Amino acid sequence: MINNNCSLCKDGMIRIKNVDINTPEFNNVLLLQLQFENNDQQQDINFPTRRLLENLLYQTRFNIPITVILEQSDFFNNTAKNGIIIVSNLSLSVVDTKLIKNTGFIISGGILFLGGQNHIFQILTSEISDSIGNKGGALYLGNKTISSPELLQILLSSNQAKSFGQDLVGLPQDLTVSLDAGNTFLQTKYITKNPKIIQEITIKPYRILGNNTLQQYITLPSGYILRNYQYYDEKFKSFVPYNLSLRLVALNNLKQSVLNIQDTYCIIQKRKINISTYDDAQFDGFVQKLQFNTSSQDYNLDDLIINFDPYQSYEYVLQLKFVCTSKYKFQFSPYNIIGYSNNYELRMNIRTFKCQRGESYNAQLGTCNLCDASQSYYSVTIKASKCSVQDEISMKSVKSSIIELRENYWRPYDDNNVVTYCYNFPVNCNGGWNPGDESCTVGHIGALCEQCDLYNIRGEGSYAVSGQFQCNSCSNLSLNSLQIILIISWTLISILLSVKGTVDNVDELIIRMKSIKVGFICVYFERVQIAVLMKILTNYLQIISSIGTFQLNLPPGLNSIFAYSGNPIKSAMNSLDCFLVELSNISILYFRNIWFVFMPIYYSTVIFIIYFILIQTKFMEFKITVLSTTLIFIFIYVQPDIIGSFISLLSYRKISQVFWVQGNVSYLYLTALHARWLLSFVGPILIVFGFLIPIFLYLKMSKYKDKLNDAYQEYFLLGNNKNMLKMIIIFLTFYEDIIIIKGTIVFIIIFCYDLISKKYKPYKRVDLNKLDSQSSFVCGFSIVLGMAIYFADQNDNTEILWPFYILLGIFNLYFIIRLMTLLVIGYLDKLAGKIDQIRDYINNKYPTLVLQYPQLKMYLGNSKIKSKRIKQRFLQLREYLWQKVEENRKNQRSSSYQIKEIDKKESKQEYKELQGDDTIKSVQKQLSNQKSNHPSIFLSQEKITISLDTQKLADKQNVRKSNESKQSDSKDFKLNEQDLQNNYEEQENQQFKE
């Protein structure tokens, strides 16, 4: 039948009705080689039962079931309302038949079979393709199903169903699970088939969001309603819906979902099992009764809540068992259904997601619970035992998984909730939602934003240290170069002045020692020792710079001055970072210290070059002491900085519960790379500079201490000074953030040094020892004030904060002015010859100037003439004293038995005579005028008087001893000139040591 429009066909194009047979053996109707093409029977909608092949209604007196056999027939491009072939209350067998490109608008686009319980549907070696229906694009079998298409050798392809059942609508054969709302189905495997049929879900290992590890089991959230679960995206720092849609799905033999099985339900039970032993633990709990969902046309598990510890050993899984009320598992033999089994269950093994950021872990229930940000709860730590509460001081706002910090606060990582105040330089920390480097101001990185982004980590350019906790762009080469030049120049000048002063002192010492050795008592007027003053200034600056580490609110410029002046070499190294980073691939943390070790060699080389140039140009003579003194002084000068820098690599700072390298808090301390550098580089350098070289120098000095005499003592005591600085550096490093402990230890070290200094007197002159003691006092007092200011600032005691700041400034400013004044006087004394030329020029040019202004006489007098006059007066005084001594000797020899009374009387009388002597008064007056006119000469009137009295008493003791000896052995004793000379030499040496 081709091209028919059967709008008036009431019962279809073919109707077989009331077939009457005479024998019960007749039970088949054969339809062979039917051809239906391009027929349309969908115009008249008043006959909903119309079809191309109408029902075969057969009534017989034997009530025998009839089977309609359709063979070798073709149905192509036909249109109907309910189905192309509709059979009800009969069995149907379709063999070698094709249904292609047919359309059914209401039900099926192929075969609609509505047989009863005893009726059989069978299809073999047939094809249904490209057909379109509403329910069941190819087959609608009602309460029947078919065996495997592969076994039946049928082809069902490219069929469509507008509602459901793309190829087949019939009873379900299997159960499975879908994780994406039925779009895809998971595979199953048989565990047992008799007597109970048990299937288990199997999956291919897959990756879940946020975890690259392959998962062997279905992974679901613990403690959540499945459809509400959200995944935390670490990149975008926000929660994203996971879109979990867990469905239990009924399948037919074509592995397609079976719909419209209303009034059925499934029971879900659970148990925890060890998958390695697969124990037979009983299903210990009823989870829920799951009704078939007519909306989603499956057993919807989106509201299921699973409680299973995600941190349970991986050998254990949670197993769910599904048992449903539908009739499943039909039995075929081999093409027809011969029975079914309702003793069937499906099992599924699951693991659960580990807790993520923004959740708290309940170990008792084994669940992960989302923190409620609306109640100010959050959790940035994975597997946190409970949600944290927002800190109103440091946190501006919170979400479940992230924190918005206020300005001046910092935290290192997303999973770290230890917020730290940026106490060293608060303005470097911007706060905000991002932790770590992203929360710092431009150019800053590292813990508390204290380091500079030298390697352009943030993409904002390279930055290097320009001041304490301050950074400057490496593109500003002029400023960096200027800083380097100034710092290196200051260092070289300090070294040159100290070395020159030390060499001059050694030369004067040699001259004096030779003079004493040959028997001359030289008149030695000491000048201000610039080298010693420079040492005192350097030590003071290095100690006082520790105030800058006390977290005080000092002006940034003042902190930078402390840093540059107290540690000029380290400051120079910081300024060189922009250049050093281009020289090597070694991390700047270590390469800077490698360069640091070579800095003494650099300074020595520069000084030696300058020295040899001066020798070649005849400005100076070659002296071996210049070379040795330079090397020793540079070592003493740079050793504390080198020791401090390397100890900063060896030590750490604990910030926000993270260990950072002390020397650069943008580097983690507990790393394998850092450990290798400590063992191979830091440790050996500390041993060499901290022990081997100092021991070598000390042994060399000890070997020649008799020859070196005072130089040995000065080096020994300067070594104590150096050791004090090293101890201070060590404690400043180890207790960087513990201000009270750090300050207390530094104060104790300064106090102990002051005691040692007062006992051993590191310098020959009393005034310099006094100045050194004052330096220790100012440093110790400043340390105590610094601790008090820090404590007051922490406790908001503003009423005493500023008075302490004022005291700190006054004491240090006074000492610096005094020290700088002495340095200026020392330099003026060294330039006395040049200044005298200027004075003589003024006196010659304006001879009446002094007469007109007498107050200028003390400033315009020639210092050489004054010094010469004082020496002459001193020689006169010495001659006079010799005469007095001789007279006293003669008087004491007269009567030995009255020696004691005479001693007492003469001592008083002689002292009065000396005080009243006109010659002594004249000399004292000259010395007093010289001191006021020429302050660089420190030989005072009091020293002369004490010296005279001391000499007098010494002579009297010698006389007394002589008389006692004379009385005991009746021998005459004569104190000759040589004895007196030796006595004066001893006195001179004693004064020299003082």
VOFIMAR-395488 format. One line per field, with one value per residue (C-alpha): x, y, z. Coordinates in steps of 0.1 Angstrom, whole numbers, plus 5000, padded with zeros to 4 digits. Each point is the difference from the previous one (the first is absolute). Layout:
<sites>
u = [X	...]
v = [Y	...]
w = [Z	...]
</sites>
This chain:
<sites>
u = [5000	5016	4991	4967	4983	4976	4983	4967	5014	4981	5018	5032	5011	5000	4976	4998	4970	4980	5023	4982	5019	4987	5030	5021	5032	4994	5017	5021	4993	5028	5004	5027	5018	4978	5010	4988	5016	4990	4967	4983	4973	5003	4976	4968	5005	4965	5012	5028	5002	5007	5032	5015	4997	4970	4995	4997	4970	4995	4973	4998	4981	5033	5014	5033	5026	5008	5035	5002	5032	5013	5028	5020	4979	5010	4985	5016	4991	4965	4982	4975	4987	5009	5022	5008	4993	4976	4993	4980	4989	5019	5035	5022	5031	5018	5026	5021	4980	5011	4983	5019	4992	4965	4983	4975	4987	4984	5019	5025	5016	5004	4982	4975	4995	4973	5000	4988	5019	4999	5007	5035	5018	5029	5021	5029	5023	4982	5007	4982	5019	4994	4966	4984	4975	4989	5005	5023	5015	5003	4981	4974	4996	4980	5007	5022	5037	5024	5032	5033	5000	5033	4984	4969	5020	4978	5011	4985	5017	4993	4966	4985	4975	4987	4991	5020	5011	5023	4999	4979	4974	4995	5006	5035	5026	5028	5008	5029	5011	5005	5020	4987	4963	4997	5021	5025	4998	5026	5009	4992	5014	4986	5010	4977	4972	4986	4980	5001	5009	5025	5015	5026	5007	5035	5017	5031	5025	4992	5011	4978	5002	5029	5018	5022	5001	4979	4970	4992	4966	4970	5008	4973	4998	4997	4974	4984	4968	5015	4983	5013	5036	5024	5037	5025	5020	5034	5008	4970	4996	4963	4976	4986	4970	5012	4967	4999	4968	5001	4972	4991	4988	4981	5013	4987	5020	5010	5017	4975	4981	4965	4975	4964	5004	4979	4991	5033	5027	5034	5014	5035	5023	5036	5030	5037	5023	5036	5004	5033	4983	4965	4986	4963	4991	4963	4982	4995	4977	4969	5008	4968	4971	5003	4969	5001	5001	4975	5016	5035	4987	5025	5008	5014	5028	5007	4988	5020	5024	5030	5020	5034	5033	5021	5032	4991	5027	4998	4994	4965	4970	4964	4978	4964	4975	4970	4970	4970	4964	4999	5003	5035	5023	4979	5013	5001	5003	5015	4977	4969	4994	4995	5000	5014	5017	4991	5029	5022	5021	5025	5030	5022	5033	5007	5026	4995	5017	5025	4992	5009	5006	4970	4989	5005	5007	4979	5021	4972	4975	5025	4985	5010	4979	4999	5009	4972	5016	4968	5008	5036	5013	5027	5027	5030	5018	4992	4987	4994	4983	4977	4992	5019	4984	5008	5025	4986	5034	5019	4972	4977	4976	5000	4984	4998	5035	5018	5009	5001	5028	5001	5030	5033	4992	5014	4997	5021	4977	4964	5000	5016	4978	5027	4999	5030	5003	5027	5019	5032	4984	4962	4994	5015	4970	4968	4978	4971	4987	5033	5027	5038	5018	4968	4990	5032	5007	5017	5035	4996	4998	5008	4988	4984	5009	5035	5020	5003	4988	5035	4990	4968	4978	4969	5006	5003	5038	5031	5005	5030	5004	5003	4995	4989	4969	4999	5004	5010	4997	5031	4992	5011	5037	5011	4986	5014	5034	5000	4992	5028	5025	4991	5000	5033	5016	4990	5014	5033	5004	4993	5025	5027	4996	5001	5030	5019	4993	5011	5032	5008	4994	5023	5027	4997	5001	5032	5017	4991	5011	5033	5004	4994	5023	5030	4995	4981	4969	4981	4973	4970	4970	4972	4977	4965	5001	4978	5003	4987	4971	4991	4999	4978	4977	4998	4993	4973	4983	5000	4985	4975	4987	4984	4974	4987	4990	4978	4969	4999	4980	5031	5001	5010	5030	5013	4998	5019	5027	5003	5003	5025	5022	5000	5003	5015	5013	4966	4983	5024	4992	4963	5005	5020	4971	4988	5034	5008	4968	5012	5034	4989	4971	5008	4972	5007	4996	5033	5018	4998	5019	5025	5007	5000	5030	5019	4993	5030	5022	4985	5005	5036	5008	4986	5020	5032	4997	4995	5029	5024	4989	5009	5034	5007	4991	5023	4972	5006	5028	4995	4993	4992	4979	4975	4994	4996	4979	4977	4994	4994	4978	4979	4995	4989	4978	4981	5000	4969	4981	5011	4992	4966	4992	5009	4982	4969	5002	5005	4970	4963	4970	4967	4973	4964	5012	5023	5038	5018	5037	5010	5022	4972	4964	4989	5018	4987	5024	4991	5010	5025	5018	5005	5013	5026	5012	5003	5022	5022	5003	4987	5015	5035	5001	4988	5028	5027	4989	4987	5027	5030	5011	4994	5020	5028	5002	4999	5027	5022	4994	5007	5033	5013	4981	5032	5012	4966	4992	4972	4989	4994	4979	4980	4994	4989	4975	4988	4994	4977	4982	4997	4988	4974	4987	4999	4980	4976	4996	4994	4972	4985	4998	4986	4975	4990	4963	5003	5008	5002	5023	5021	5004	5007	5028	5016	4999	5017	5027	5007	5001	5025	5022	4999	5012	5029	5009	5002	5022	5024	4998	5003	5016	5031	4983	4975	4977	4997	4991	4975	4985	4998	4982	4976	4993	4991	4977	4982	4995	4988	4977	4986	4993	4980	4981	4994	4985	4979	4987	4991	4981	4982	4990	4987	4979	4989	5017	5003	5006	5036	5007	5011	5021	5019	5005	5013	5024	5013	5007	5016	5025	5011	5001	5022	5024	5003	5006	5027	5017	4999	5014	5030	5004	5001	5025	5021	5001	5007	5030	5013	4997	5016	5029	4978	4978	5031	5009	4966	5004	5034	4987	4972	5024	5024	4972	4982	5026	4977	4970	5009	5006	4966	4982	5019	4974	5014	5035	4991	4989	5028	5029	5025	4996	5036	5013	4976	5010	5037	4994	4983	5028	5025	4980	4997	5038	5005	4975	5018	5034	4984	4986	5034	5015	4972	5005	5037	4994	4974	5025	5027	4975	4988	5035	5006	4981	4986	4983	4976	4992	4963	4992	5022	4982	4967	5010	5021	4972	4976	5026	5013	4966	4993	5033	4992	4966	5014	5030	5000	5016	4974	4972	5014	5002	4965	4987	5017	4985	4965	5003	5012	4971	4975	5017	5008	4974	5016	5028	4987	5028	4982	5011	4986	5021	5032	4992	4991	5032	5021	4984	5003	5037	5006	4984	5019	5033	4992	4992	5034	5017	4982	5010	5036	5001	4985	5026	5027	4989	4999	5034	5017	5009	4997	4975	5002	4971	5018	4988	4994	4976	4980	5000	4986	4974	4989	4999	4977	4978	4999	4991	4972	4986	5003	4980	4973]
v = [5000	5032	5037	4996	5027	4981	5028	4981	4966	4993	4968	5004	4988	4963	4986	4963	4993	4969	4974	4967	4967	4966	4984	5012	4993	5030	5029	5020	5028	5005	5034	4996	5026	5030	5033	5033	5032	5037	4993	5027	4993	5029	5026	4988	5004	4986	4964	4997	4962	5003	4984	4985	4964	4998	4977	4964	4992	4963	4982	4962	4975	4984	5033	4992	5029	5011	5011	5024	4994	5028	4990	5016	5032	5036	5032	5032	5036	4994	5023	4990	5013	4972	4976	4985	4965	4997	4966	4994	4969	4979	4986	5015	4987	5023	4984	5015	5032	5036	5031	5031	5037	4995	5025	4995	5032	4988	4968	4981	5006	4962	4971	5005	4967	4997	4963	4984	4980	4968	5017	5000	5026	4989	5017	4985	5011	5032	5037	5031	5032	5037	4998	5028	4995	5016	4971	4973	5010	4964	4977	5005	4967	5010	4973	4980	5002	4984	4981	5014	5016	4983	4966	5008	5015	5031	5035	5029	5033	5037	4998	5029	5004	5034	4989	4970	4966	5008	4964	4980	5004	4970	4984	5006	4973	5017	5027	5024	5034	5033	5029	5026	4998	4969	5013	4972	4967	4982	4964	4970	4966	4968	4990	4970	4986	4972	4999	5037	5023	5027	5026	5026	5034	5002	5031	5009	5019	5037	5034	5023	5037	5013	4966	4986	4966	4973	4989	4963	5005	5023	5031	5019	5027	4991	5018	5019	4998	4988	5026	5029	4990	5026	4997	5026	5014	5008	5021	5023	4997	4993	4971	4985	4977	4964	4991	4965	4982	4965	4979	4963	4991	4970	4987	4977	4976	5027	5018	5028	5014	4987	5027	5001	4974	5018	4986	4982	5007	4989	4994	5013	4985	5006	4983	5007	4973	4992	4997	4981	4971	5007	4989	4990	5028	5004	5030	5018	5028	5010	5031	5008	4989	5015	5005	5001	5037	5007	5034	4987	4965	4982	4994	5034	5000	5037	5005	4971	5008	4977	4999	4983	5012	5013	4993	4964	4975	4995	4963	5008	5011	5007	4976	5008	4973	5007	4976	5010	4988	4997	4966	4998	4975	4982	4965	4993	4967	5011	5025	4999	5010	4968	5017	5026	5004	5026	4990	5026	5028	5026	5011	5031	5008	5036	5022	5036	5033	5013	5032	5031	5036	5016	4968	4985	4963	4981	4970	4984	4999	5000	5029	5034	5029	5034	5030	5026	5033	5019	4992	5011	4964	4989	4974	5005	4969	4967	4974	5026	4984	5030	5033	5031	5032	5033	5022	5035	5016	4985	4988	5023	4972	4963	4975	4963	4993	5034	5030	5036	5016	5035	5022	4994	4963	4970	4963	4977	4975	4993	4971	5020	5019	5013	5038	5020	5038	5015	5014	5010	5021	4998	5021	4972	4978	5009	4972	4989	4966	4988	4986	5000	5021	5013	5018	5021	5034	5003	4985	4981	4963	4975	4997	5032	5015	5008	4989	5014	4983	4997	4973	5017	4972	5023	5013	5036	5003	4992	5018	5001	5012	5038	5003	4980	4981	5023	4992	5019	4990	4986	5021	5031	4992	5035	4999	4965	5010	5031	4979	4976	5028	5017	4969	4987	5034	5003	4965	5007	5034	4983	4973	5025	5023	4972	4983	5033	5009	4965	5002	5035	4987	4971	5024	5022	4970	4987	5034	5003	4964	5007	5032	4983	4972	5022	5019	5031	5012	5015	5025	4984	5020	4977	5011	4990	4965	5001	4962	4993	5024	4984	4966	5013	5017	4968	4978	5025	5001	4962	4995	5029	4988	4971	5025	5000	4963	5008	5006	5036	5026	5019	5021	4978	5023	4996	4962	5002	5021	4974	4972	5017	5014	4969	4975	5018	4968	4982	5032	5001	4963	5008	5028	4977	4975	5014	4994	4967	4983	5004	4984	4965	4975	4993	5013	5035	4986	4982	5019	5032	4983	4985	5036	5011	4977	5017	5036	5001	4990	5028	5026	4988	5002	5035	5013	4983	5015	5035	4994	4989	5029	5024	4982	5003	5037	5005	5012	4971	4975	4963	4985	4963	5010	5016	4967	4979	5027	5003	4962	4997	5030	4990	4966	5015	5025	4976	4968	5009	5008	4967	4980	5017	4994	4963	4995	5015	4971	4975	5013	5004	5021	4984	5022	4988	4966	4997	4998	5025	5007	5028	5017	5001	4992	4994	4966	4970	4987	4963	4990	4975	5027	5023	4970	4993	5036	5000	4969	5008	5038	5018	4976	5001	5038	5005	4977	5018	5036	4993	4977	4992	5035	5016	4971	5004	5038	4995	4974	5023	5029	4978	4989	5036	5015	5009	5020	5014	5009	5025	4991	4964	5013	5022	4973	4976	5025	5010	4962	5001	5029	4980	4969	5022	5011	4964	4990	5029	4990	4964	5008	5027	4973	4971	5022	5023	5002	4995	5036	4998	4970	5014	5034	4984	4978	5029	5022	4972	4997	5037	5001	4971	5017	5032	4982	4983	5033	5018	4973	4996	5035	4994	5033	5017	5033	5004	5024	4974	4972	5024	5007	4963	4995	5028	4983	4968	5020	5018	4967	4982	5029	5001	4963	5003	5030	4981	4971	5024	5018	4967	4988	5033	5000	4964	5010	5034	5019	5032	5022	4987	4991	5035	5008	4968	5010	5034	4985	4975	5028	5023	4974	4988	5034	5013	4971	5003	5037	4995	4972	5020	5030	4980	4987	5035	5011	4970	5009	5036	4988	4980	5030	5023	5008	5012	5020	5016	5013	5016	5015	5014	5015	5017	5013	5013	5015	5016	5004	5022	4977	4982	5033	5013	4967	4983	4971	4989	4993	4964	4992	5018	4988	4976	4965	4990	5029	4992	4963	5009	5024	4973	4976	5025	5007	4963	4996	5028	4984	4967	5016	5017	4967	4983	5027	4995	4963	5004	5023	4976	4972	5019	5009	4964	4986	5021	4977	4966	4994	5029	4989	4994	5034	5018	4983	5011	5036	5003	4986	5026	5028	4991	4998	5035	5013	4985	5015	5034	5000	5028	4979	4972	5026	5016	4967	4991	5033	4994	4966	5013	5027	4974	4977	5028	5013	4966	4974	4972	4997	4979	5005	5017	5019	4974	4973	5020	5005	4964	4990	5022	4987	4964	5005	5017	4971	4975	5017	5001	4963	4993	5022	4982	4966	5013	5011	4968	4980	5023	4995	4962	4993	5034	5005	5033	5001	5026	5006	5008	5017	4967	4989	5032	4996	4965	5012	5026	4974	4979	5029	5009	4965	4999	5033	4986	4969	5021]
w = [5000	4988	5002	5018	5020	5022	5019	4999	5009	5032	5010	4981	4966	5010	5026	5009	5022	5012	4985	5005	5000	5003	5017	5030	4981	4980	5020	4976	4975	4975	4982	4974	4978	5008	4985	5015	4986	5003	5016	5022	5025	5024	4986	5017	5037	5009	4998	5025	4994	4963	4989	4969	5013	5022	5030	4993	5021	5001	5019	5000	5018	5011	5014	4984	5000	4965	4988	4971	4980	4979	4977	4972	5000	4995	5015	4986	5005	5015	5024	5028	5033	5024	4982	4966	5013	5030	5015	5032	5018	4976	4997	4973	4982	4976	4978	4972	4999	4996	5014	4987	5003	5014	5023	5029	5016	5032	5010	4979	4966	4996	5018	5028	5018	5027	5008	5032	5025	4979	4967	4985	4980	4978	4974	4980	4973	4994	4998	5014	4992	4995	5016	5021	5028	5032	5023	4986	4967	4988	5024	5027	5018	5031	5027	4977	4989	4976	5003	4990	4965	4992	5008	4980	4971	4998	4991	5019	4989	4996	5015	5020	5028	5010	5035	5009	4987	4970	4987	5026	5026	5021	5034	5016	5000	5021	5025	4997	5013	4983	5014	4974	5002	4977	4971	5005	5018	5020	4992	5022	5006	5015	5035	5002	4978	5021	5021	5003	4971	5013	4978	5009	4985	4983	4988	4982	5022	4995	5013	5022	5001	5021	5001	4973	5017	4982	5020	5001	5015	4995	5021	5017	5027	5036	5021	4971	4981	4967	4978	5023	5000	4987	4989	5012	4970	5014	4969	5002	5037	4999	5003	4968	4998	4995	4982	5015	4988	5014	4985	5003	4965	4986	4967	4973	4980	4977	5030	4997	5029	5007	5008	5013	5026	5025	5034	5003	5026	5012	5035	5006	5027	5009	5016	5005	4986	4995	4963	5002	5020	4987	5033	5004	5023	5004	4985	5033	4992	4981	4980	4984	4978	4966	4979	4962	4990	4972	4994	4993	4989	5023	5036	5010	5026	4998	5036	5014	5029	5005	5032	4994	5013	4971	5019	5006	4989	4963	5005	5013	4980	5006	4981	4991	4991	4978	4999	4979	4997	4962	4983	4986	4986	4974	4989	4962	4982	4978	4983	5021	5036	5021	5034	5023	5034	5027	5022	4986	5015	4988	5021	4998	5018	5007	5016	5011	4991	5025	5018	4981	5009	5016	5017	5034	5006	5025	5009	5021	4971	4972	4983	4985	5009	4982	5022	5002	4989	5009	5036	4996	4998	4976	4995	4978	5014	4984	5024	5027	5030	5003	4983	5011	5011	4983	5019	4998	5006	4971	4977	4980	4989	4994	4976	5007	4985	4998	5022	4992	5021	5012	4990	5019	5004	4981	4996	4978	4983	4992	5025	5028	5024	5023	4993	5010	5005	4977	5030	4982	4973	5001	4968	4979	5007	4981	5014	4978	4988	4985	5024	4996	4975	4983	5032	5000	4986	4966	5000	5033	5006	5028	5036	5013	4966	5013	4969	4965	4968	4984	4975	4988	5015	5000	4965	5011	4994	5020	5033	5024	5036	5002	5037	5030	4988	4970	4963	4969	4964	4984	4970	5020	4995	5009	5035	5006	4987	5022	5031	4992	4994	5033	5021	4986	5003	5036	5007	4983	5018	5033	4993	4987	5029	5026	4983	4997	5036	5012	4980	5014	5035	4994	4986	5031	5022	4984	5003	5037	5008	4983	5019	5034	4990	4994	5033	4989	5019	4972	5005	4981	4995	4987	4972	4995	4985	4970	4994	5035	4996	4967	5017	5027	4975	4979	5030	5012	4967	4996	5034	4999	4966	5019	5012	4964	5005	5031	4978	5011	4980	4990	4968	4970	4993	5035	4998	4967	5016	5028	4975	4976	5027	5022	4972	4970	4983	5003	4987	4970	4993	5000	4975	4978	4997	4967	4985	5017	4988	4964	5007	5010	5001	5037	5022	5013	5036	4996	4972	5021	5028	4976	4988	5037	5006	4972	5012	5025	4971	4979	5027	5007	4963	4996	5030	4989	4965	5015	5023	4973	4978	5029	5003	4963	5001	5030	5023	5024	5009	5000	5034	5006	5029	4976	4983	5031	5018	4970	4998	5037	5003	4969	5015	5033	4982	4978	5021	5021	4968	4984	5031	5003	4964	5001	5033	4985	4974	5028	5021	4992	5008	5009	4984	4998	5012	4969	5002	4978	4994	5024	4974	4974	5011	4964	5002	5020	5025	5001	4965	4987	4979	5030	5021	4973	5000	5038	5000	4970	5002	5031	5026	4986	4996	5036	5012	4980	5009	5034	5014	4978	4990	5034	5017	4975	5006	5038	4999	4979	5023	5031	4984	4998	5029	5018	4970	4992	5037	4999	4965	5011	5029	4977	4975	5028	5013	4966	4995	5030	4983	4969	5019	5016	4966	4988	5030	4995	4964	5009	5025	4977	4974	5021	5019	4971	5010	5038	5008	5038	5000	4973	5017	5034	4986	4981	5031	5021	4973	5000	5038	5002	4974	5019	5032	4980	4984	5033	5014	4971	4986	4962	4993	5013	5009	5028	4980	4972	5024	5015	4966	4992	5033	4992	4966	5018	5024	4971	4981	5031	5010	4964	5000	5033	4986	4967	5020	5020	4969	4984	5031	5003	4964	5003	5030	4986	5028	4980	5030	5004	4964	4988	5032	4994	4963	5011	5025	4974	4976	5025	5014	4966	4984	5029	4997	4962	5002	5026	4980	4968	5018	5012	4964	4987	5026	4991	4964	5008	5021	4972	4977	5026	4977	4972	5024	5015	4966	4997	5035	4992	4968	5018	5027	4974	4980	5029	5028	5021	4999	5032	5018	4989	5008	5029	5000	4967	5015	5010	4964	4981	5021	4983	5014	4994	5020	5028	5000	5001	5029	5020	4994	5012	5032	5006	4998	5024	5024	4997	5009	5029	5013	4997	5023	5025	5000	5007	5029	5015	4998	5019	5028	5004	5005	5032	5025	4992	5033	4993	4965	5005	5016	4976	4971	5012	5006	4969	4978	5011	4999	4966	4986	5013	4987	4965	5000	5009	4978	4974	4973	5002	5001	4969	4981	5011	4987	4967	4997	5009	4973	4975	5008	4994	4969	4985	5011	4980	5026	5029	5025	5028	5030	5023	4983	5006	5037	5006	4981	5022	5032	4988	4992	5033	5020	4979	5009	5036	5000	4984	5026	5028	4987	4997	5036	5013	4981	5013	5036	4997	4984	5008	4964	4982	4972	4974	4975	4969	4968	4983	5027	4996	4962	5003	5025	4974	4973	5021	5007	4963	4990	5026	4986	4965	5008	5017]
</sites>
